[in-house]
């Protein structure tokens, strides 16, 4: 989901860059326009993915915590424990 969000935002910014640069078509060739759009997409994707990485790490930490010490998670965060327990029981069936 995080990767999809990064791709969507990067694509939107790349489209905006492309539209802005297309107004200067007399000064830029098609190759330069495509190169700038590819570089724009890669840069935006890398930046957004880097920003979202702590969220992904936190989600993984909750899963590891649930696997190692489920009783501590049940006392600290009962709602999270209940939902993770339901997901785990559905996947084991």
Secondary structure, DSSP 8 states (H G I E B T S, - for coil): -HHHHHHHHHHHHHHHHHHHHHTTTTTS-HHHHHHHHHHHHHHHHHHHHHHHHHHHHHHHHHHHHHHH-HHHHHHH-HHHHHHHHHHHHHHH-
